[in-house]
Amino acid sequence: MVHCGMEIVLPNGELYRTGMGAMPDPTQPGYDPNAPLHEQPPNKCWQLFNYGFGPYLDGIFTQSSLGIVTKLGMWLMPDPGGFENYVVTVPKEEQLSELVDIIRPLRLQNILPNVPTIRYITLDAAVMGHKLDYVNHDGPLTEDELTAISTKLGLGRWNFYGAAYGPPLIRDAMMQISKEAFLKIPGAKFLKLEDVQEPSVLHIRAKTLRGIPSYDELNWLDWEPNGVHLFFAPISQVSGADAMKQYEISKRRFDEAGFDFVGTFTIGMREMHHIISVIFPRGNEERKKAAVWLIRTLIDDCAKMGWGEYRTHLGLMDQIQDTYSFNNNIQRTINETIKNALDPKGIIAPGKSGIWPASYDKKTYVLDSKVPKPF
């Protein structure tokens, strides 16, 4: 939403500037039309107006293999005049539905700015410690164990992390509106930063929501010893019913495969992506096969509900592309047509996002998505 203007090296070596960058600007200091292209000063409006003249092509260079982006303009958030963050905890799994339906209008009104996130208790537990810090076994957590972990961390089964930005008058109003809305959920708690003792996920999120990068957010990878992960992130409407259905389908498959469900719902302006993490120990071949079965099965389960993935791992790209099958997968046909026009030799990332150049025999490289159940 906030990138504006790209410089791209195309597969044939040509340099391309999108939007207003396509127009030379002789008024810029150091302008020399005979200088190397990458040294020529850009148009002063390059990062101010996305579209320029004619078709808006920036999108074909995102998540694609059609060029190498060497410059990218980003609109930065000015200092809003203050920041305050909070967590809303809800005690029951089924209250996810009510939580999402409360968030939807607040998000549309931008009372909830940034990217609101609803995190399952295991995600926060994993950020704060290893699994064996909570239990003395490596099997899936039981209901009683999940409740005990929630109590230990002072959190709910679902935990919503939000923030307010602006001068005190605006922040106070946003915080009050949000608090009144969320506390309509039975048993919900609304906690500010000063209400929670460090260390906590709320304090970690305080840095993230202020734009301060932190590796602490990734501590959840250590939930399993030498942990690695597979991501699955289906897109749906911002609907409590859809959220519950996605969670129930995912949780059932996680239980079947013997994994702890770890996930978060992140709410955009009009969509919701459910980021699900399959965490397994790197050296365990048995768990690795179970993880692959789990994520490939979830892809098919969600496609049957009309929920599509928006990003994925290399080994899953072809399966995801196959789920976008409207009109005999015309999206892939168009993308392959563009790929063959801009990169006829298939130089850049052949097979990225399931888009294969004509110079490659796709059957030689595509992995079989039908894997046997390994347990």
N, C-alpha and C positions, 0 to 999 in steps of 0.2 A: 504493500500500500504506500510505502514511503520512498521507494527508489525512483529516480528520475534521471534519465540520460545514461546511456552506456557507450563505451568504446569496446569494440569487438574485433579480434583477429579471426577472419573467416578461414575455412579449411584450405582455400587457395592462396592464403597469405595476404589478402587484401585487408585494409583497415577500414572499419565502418563505425561511424558515430550515429547514434539514433536520435530521433526527435530534432530539437533545435540545433543539436551538434552537427547536423548535416549541412548547416549554412556557415560558411566562413565569416569571420567578423574582423574586417580590416581595422576596426577601432581599437582592438585589443593590443596592449603593449607587446612589442616583439613580433608583431605579425609579419610573416614572410612566406608568401605562397610557394616559394622554392625550397623551403626547409623540409626536412623529412616529415612525413605525415604525422608521426606520433609526437613531434616537437611543436607542431603548429598550435598556437593558443586557441582554446575553444570559444565558441559563441557564449557571450555573457548570460544568455538565457537558457543555456543547455540544462542546467539543474533546476530551472524554475517552471518549465512547462513541459509536461510529459509527451505530448502528442506530436508537436511539430506539424508537418504538412503531409497529407496522404495517409495511407494505412499505418496503424500503430503496430510496429513489429517487435517491440521489446520483449513481448511475451514468448516469442519463439526461441529466445535465448535463455529462458529460465527453465530449469529442469530438463535441458535438452543437450544434444551433442552436435549443435550446429555452428559452434564457434567458441572461442575462448574470450571471456569477458575480462579485459585488462583494466578498465575503469568503470566505476559505478557511482553515480550521484545519490546521496542519501539525505533526506530531510530530517534534521535533528530536532528533538523537542527542546524548545527554549526553557530556561529555568522557570518553572511554573509559579514560584513564590512560596513553595512549601510542599511537604510530603508527609503522609501518615498512612500506615498500613495496619491491617487487622486480620484476624482469622475468625471464621464462623464455624463452629463444630456442631455436627448433628449426630445423635447417638445411634440411629437405626439405618440399616442399609436401604430400606424401602423409602426413606425420606429423601433419597436422591432425586426422585421425581419432583417433589415439591420444591426442593432447592433450585433445580434447573428452571422451573416455571417462574420462580421469583426473580431469578437472575435475568431472564430474557428481556422484560421491559426496562429494567434498570440499565442493561447493556445498550439497548437501542437508544435510550435517552442520554447515554454517555455519563450517567451517574457512576457507572463502573467503567473507568477508562482502562487503558493498557490491555492485558490479556488475562481475564479472570480465570482461575484454575480451581477445579474441585478434585482433591486428591484422596485416594483410598488410603486407609490407615497403614497398609503395608508399605506404601511408598514413603510416608513420613518416618515410619519405623526403620526402614532401610537407610534413610539419610542419617538417622541418629545412632545407628549401631548395626552390628552383624546379627544375623538370624540367631546364632547360638548365644547371643547376649540376652535373648528373651526366652528361648526354649532349649531343651536338651536333646533334640532330635532333628533330623534333616528332612522329615516328611512335611506335607502340607499342614499349615496351621489350622487348628480347630476353631469352632465358634468361641469356645471358652477362652482359648489362647488369644484370639483377636480382641476380645473384650478386655482381657487382662493387660494387653499391650496398650490399648486405648486409655485405660485407667492410669497406667504407669506414666504415659506421656502427656496426660491431661488433654487428650484429643477425642474426637468422635470417630465413628466408623467412616464418615466422609468429612473432609475439612476444606472449607473454601477460603482462599487467600485473596484478599482484595486490597485496594489502596485508593486514597483520595489525593488529588494534586491541586495546588492553587494557594492563594492567600488564606489566612485563617477563616475569614467569613465564608468562603466557598467550601473549604474543607469541612468545616463544622456542619454546614448544611448537608453536604453529601454523606458524611458519616452518620448523621442523625437519620436521614432518609433510609440509608442502607440498614442501619441497626433496627429500625422499626419494622422494616420489611422482613428481615431474616428471623427476628425473634418471634414471628408468628408461627414458626415451626416448633412443635412441642419438644422441649428438652434442649433446644438450640442455645448456644452460648456465643456471645460477641465479645472477643478479647482484643484489646489494643496491645501494642508493643510493650508498654510498661506493665501490663497485666501478666506477662509471661516471662518466666525466668530463663536466662541463657544457660546452656546452649539450647536453641530450638529452631525448628524449620521457619517459624515466623521471623526470627532474626536473620536467618539466611535469605528469606524472601525479601526482607527489607532492603538488602543490598541489590538483589536482582531487579526489583521493581523501581529502583532508583537508577538503574543502568550501570551498576558496578558488577563486572564479571566475577564469578566465583566458581572454583572447582567443587565447593561444598555441595552444590546442587547434584553433583554426580556421585555422591557417596553411596547412593542406592545400589551401584554396581557391585559393592562389596557385600551385599546381602548373602550371596553364595561365595564360598572361598574361590579366589581367582575367577571372579564372576565376569561373564560376558553376556550379551543380550541380543535378542531380535525385537525390533519394534513393529507394532502393527497399529495403524492410526486411521480407522474408518471415519468418513465424514457423514454427518447427519444434520437434520434441522435442529434448532435449539428447542427441544421438546422433552419434558420430563418423562413422557411415556417412551420415547425413543431411547433416552438415556438408560432407563431401567431395563428395557429389552436388550440393549447392547450389553449392558453389564451382566444380565442373567445368562445370555448366550455365551459370553466370554468366560464367565466364572464357571459355568458347567463344563466347558472344554478344558479349562485349567485344572479343575478337580479330576477330570477324566485322565489327564496326562500326568497328574501328580505334581503340579506346580502351584506355588503361591501366586494368586492374582495380584498383580501390581499395575495400577493404572491411574490416569488422571484425565478428566474432561476439561478441555480448554475452550473457552467461549469466544467466538469471533462476533462480528456485528450481526450476522444472520446465519451463521453456521456453527457447528460444534464438532471438534475433532477429539476423538477418544484415543489418547495415546496409551497403548497397552505394551508392557515390557515383559518379555519372556526371558528371565534371568536363569542362567545355568552355569555350572563350573566348566571352565574351558577344557580341561583334560578328560572329562567324563563322556566317553563316546555314547553310552546308553542314554544319558540325559540330552546330549546333543541331538540324537535322532528323534527323541521324544519332542524336543523343542521345535525341530523342523516340521514334524507331523502336526504339532499344535498350531503353528502359525499358518501352514498351508490349509489346514482345515478351517481355521477362522476366516481366511480370505474367502473361501467358498461359502461358508455360512453367512457372512455379511453380504456377499454379492447377491444371494437369494433374497435379502431384505432390501436391496437397492442401496447399500452402503458401500461406497468405493474408497479405496486407499488413495492418498495423495502423494506419498513418498514411500520408498521401500528399499530393501537391501538388494544387492546385485543379483543374487540367486533367485529372487522372487519377482523380478521385473516382468518377465514374460507372462507369468500367471496373472499378475495384476493387470497388465495390458489386455489380456484376454477377457477380463471381466467388463471392460468398457466396450461392449459388443453391439451396441445399437447399430442397426443397418449394416450388418455383416462387418462390424468393427471398422466403420468408415474413418473414425478418428485415427487409427493406426495407418490406414491407407493414405490419408492426406499427409500425415507426418512423414511417412516413408517417401512420398513424392517430393516433399520439401527437402528431405535428407539427401535424396539422390540428385537433386538439382544443385544444392550448395556443397555437398561433399560426396561427389560421385565415386571416389575411390575408398570411401569409408575410413578416412584417416582418424577422425575424432570419435572415440568411445563408441564403436559399433555395438549395437544391442542395448544402449542406454535407454531406460524406460520402455524396453520392448520394441524399439525402433531399429530395424536392421537395414543396412544399405544393400542394394541389389548385388553388389560385388561379393557378398557373403552368402554362403549356403546356411540359412537359418537352422535347418534341421540338424546340422552338425554341432551347433552350439547350445541350442535351447535345452534347458534341464526339464526333466519330466516332473510335473507338479503332482502327479499321483504317487504318493509315497506310502508304503505299507505301514499299518499301525504297529509300532515297535514294542508294544507292551500288552 
